[in-house]
């Protein structure tokens, strides 16, 4: 009697299917960019980021984590948040910067790949300090993609504003893209909001802020998105200072 083929449960397939949806959304953003549908570009990238956030959680919830899924997630992230934003910026305005624009594209994509490689290697660290779980090293690649898209978001949200006009200039976007690329491969500690805890007495105000932000995203989506990205920028020096404080406290306690 022939042996039965090995079977895989749907629960094991679902996280990888969500990862592939993230990859497809990232590639679809490039298609929209070739058609100059910039609003659709940002929506597709948002869907890719949402799927990237959900796939790991779904895998842990269904107890379907695997090495295959982890590798697939990294490969999808390189495309959706490394290559895709760089190509979009090139099609939008960096092509006007000549060879320097293409250099910015290559730097961003390569730094995104290096960021993911370093993250995967860091997972093997057997003895991280107890506070390390609250921080990333450098800007994560999905956040880097969001920051790279900030000029495009500003140009859509502030169409008739000088800031919106400035955001479209390639002489501004080239150094901005290189800066974000550098932040991804830097050693700057950045908050991991997955494990961020807030005081109980501030929870009500935070929920109210989320409601107001949601209302802004519904009525003025590009302006709301720009405020979120700028808030993340503000968090970078705060996370650096907080990390230094925790590192000093840990060092003094261990001495």
C-alpha positions in Angstrom: 0.0 0.0 0.0 1.6 3.4 -1.0 2.5 5.7 1.8 0.4 8.8 2.3 1.9 12.1 1.3 2.8 14.3 4.3 0.0 16.8 5.1 0.3 20.4 6.3 -2.5 22.0 8.3 -4.1 25.2 7.2 -3.0 26.8 10.4 0.6 26.2 9.4 0.0 27.7 5.9 -1.9 30.8 7.0 1.0 32.9 8.4 3.1 32.2 5.3 0.1 33.2 3.1 -0.1 36.5 5.0 3.6 37.0 4.4 3.2 36.4 0.7 0.3 38.9 0.7 2.7 41.5 2.1 5.1 40.7 -0.7 2.4 41.0 -3.3 1.2 44.3 -1.9 4.8 45.7 -2.0 5.2 44.7 -5.6 1.8 46.1 -6.5 2.9 49.4 -5.0 5.6 49.5 -7.7 3.0 48.9 -10.4 1.0 51.8 -9.1 4.1 53.9 -9.1 4.7 53.2 -12.8 1.2 54.6 -13.4 1.8 57.7 -11.2 -1.0 56.6 -8.8 0.7 57.8 -5.7 -2.2 57.5 -3.4 -2.6 53.9 -4.4 1.1 53.4 -3.8 0.9 54.4 -0.2 -2.2 52.3 0.4 -0.5 49.3 -1.1 2.6 49.9 1.2 0.2 50.3 4.2 -1.4 46.9 3.4 2.1 45.4 3.1 3.1 46.8 6.5 -0.2 45.6 8.1 0.4 42.1 6.8 4.0 42.2 8.0 2.7 43.1 11.5 0.1 40.3 11.5 2.0 37.3 10.1 4.2 36.8 13.1 1.4 37.3 15.6 -0.8 34.9 13.7 2.0 32.3 13.6 2.5 32.6 17.4 -1.2 32.5 18.1 -1.7 29.3 16.0 1.6 27.9 17.3 2.8 27.6 13.7 6.1 29.4 13.9 8.9 27.8 11.8 12.3 28.5 10.4 10.8 28.5 6.9 8.3 31.2 7.9 11.1 33.3 9.4 13.2 33.1 6.3 10.2 33.9 4.0 9.4 36.9 6.2 12.9 38.3 5.8 12.9 37.8 2.1 9.5 39.5 1.7 10.6 42.4 3.8 13.7 43.0 1.6 11.4 43.4 -1.4 8.4 45.2 0.2 10.3 47.6 2.5 13.8 47.7 0.9 13.5 47.5 -2.9 10.0 48.8 -3.3 10.4 52.2 -1.5 13.6 52.9 -3.3 12.1 52.1 -6.7 9.0 54.3 -5.9 11.2 57.2 -4.9 13.2 56.8 -8.1 10.1 56.8 -10.3 8.6 59.7 -8.4 11.5 62.2 -8.4 14.9 60.7 -7.9 15.3 60.0 -11.6 15.6 63.7 -12.0 18.8 63.7 -9.8 20.7 61.6 -12.4 23.4 59.2 -11.2 23.2 60.5 -7.6 19.5 59.6 -7.4 20.3 56.0 -8.5 23.1 55.9 -5.8 20.5 56.8 -3.2 18.2 54.0 -4.5 21.0 51.4 -4.3 22.1 52.6 -0.8 18.6 52.4 0.6 17.9 48.9 -0.8 21.3 47.5 0.3 21.1 49.0 3.8 17.6 47.5 4.1 19.1 44.1 3.3 22.0 44.6 5.7 19.6 45.7 8.4 17.6 42.5 8.1 20.7 40.3 8.0 22.0 41.9 11.2 18.6 41.5 12.9 18.5 37.8 12.0 22.0 37.2 13.4 21.2 39.1 16.6 18.4 36.7 17.3 21.1 34.1 18.1 22.5 36.2 21.0 22.2 33.9 24.0 22.7 36.5 26.7 21.1 39.8 25.8 20.7 42.4 28.6 17.2 42.4 30.2 16.3 45.8 28.7 17.3 44.8 25.2 13.9 43.3 24.4 12.4 46.9 24.5 14.7 48.2 21.7 15.8 47.5 18.2 19.4 48.2 16.9 18.8 50.8 14.2 15.5 51.7 12.6 13.6 48.5 11.5 13.1 48.2 7.8 9.3 48.7 7.8 9.8 51.9 9.8 12.6 52.9 7.4 10.3 52.4 4.5 7.7 54.6 6.1 10.3 57.3 6.8 11.5 57.1 3.2 7.9 57.7 2.0 7.5 60.8 4.3 8.3 63.2 1.4 5.7 61.6 -0.8 3.2 61.7 2.1 3.9 65.4 2.8 3.5 66.2 -0.9 0.1 64.6 -0.9 -1.1 66.1 2.4 0.3 69.6 1.8 -0.3 70.1 -1.9 -0.4 73.9 -1.8 2.0 74.3 1.0 5.7 75.3 0.7 6.6 72.2 2.8 4.7 70.0 0.3 6.6 71.6 -2.5 10.0 71.2 -0.8 9.2 67.5 -0.2 9.1 66.9 -3.9 12.5 68.3 -4.7 15.1 65.7 -5.5 17.9 67.7 -4.0 16.1 67.3 -0.7 15.0 63.6 -1.2 18.5 62.3 -2.1 20.1 63.3 1.3 16.9 62.3 3.1 17.0 58.8 1.5 20.6 58.4 2.4 19.9 59.5 6.0 17.1 57.0 6.4 19.4 54.3 4.9 22.1 55.2 7.4 19.6 55.0 10.3 18.6 51.5 9.4 22.2 50.2 9.6 23.2 52.4 12.5 23.7 51.3 16.1 21.1 53.8 17.4 18.7 52.0 19.8 15.1 52.5 18.7 11.9 51.6 20.6 10.3 48.2 20.0 6.7 49.2 20.4 5.6 45.6 20.6 6.6 45.4 24.3 6.1 49.1 25.2 4.2 49.4 28.5 2.4 52.6 29.7 1.3 53.6 33.2 -2.3 52.5 33.9 -3.4 56.0 34.8 -2.5 57.3 31.3 -4.3 54.5 29.4 -7.5 56.5 29.1 -5.7 59.5 27.6 -3.8 57.2 25.2 -7.1 55.6 24.0 -8.5 59.1 23.5 -5.5 60.0 21.5 -5.9 56.9 19.3 -9.5 57.9 18.6 -8.5 61.4 17.6 -5.7 60.1 15.4 -8.1 57.6 13.8 -10.5 60.5 13.0 -7.6 62.5 11.5 -6.6 59.5 9.4 -10.2 59.2 8.1 -10.6 62.9 7.3 -7.0 63.9 6.4 -5.2 60.6 5.8 -2.0 61.9 4.4 -1.6 64.6 7.1 -2.4 62.0 9.7 0.2 59.6 8.3 2.7 62.4 8.2 2.2 63.2 11.8 2.6 59.5 12.8 5.9 59.4 10.9 7.2 62.6 12.4 6.2 61.4 15.8 8.4 58.3 15.2 11.2 60.6 14.2 10.9 62.4 17.5 11.0 59.1 19.3 14.4 58.3 18.0 16.5 60.6 20.2 14.1 59.8 23.1 14.8 56.0 22.7 18.5 56.7 22.5 18.5 58.6 25.8 16.3 56.0 27.5 18.5 53.2 26.3 21.6 54.9 27.7 19.8 55.4 31.1 18.9 51.7 31.3 22.4 50.6 30.2 24.0 52.8 32.9 21.6 51.5 35.6 22.3 47.9 34.5 26.0 48.4 34.5 26.0 49.9 38.0 23.8 47.2 39.3 26.0 44.4 37.8 29.2 46.0 39.1 
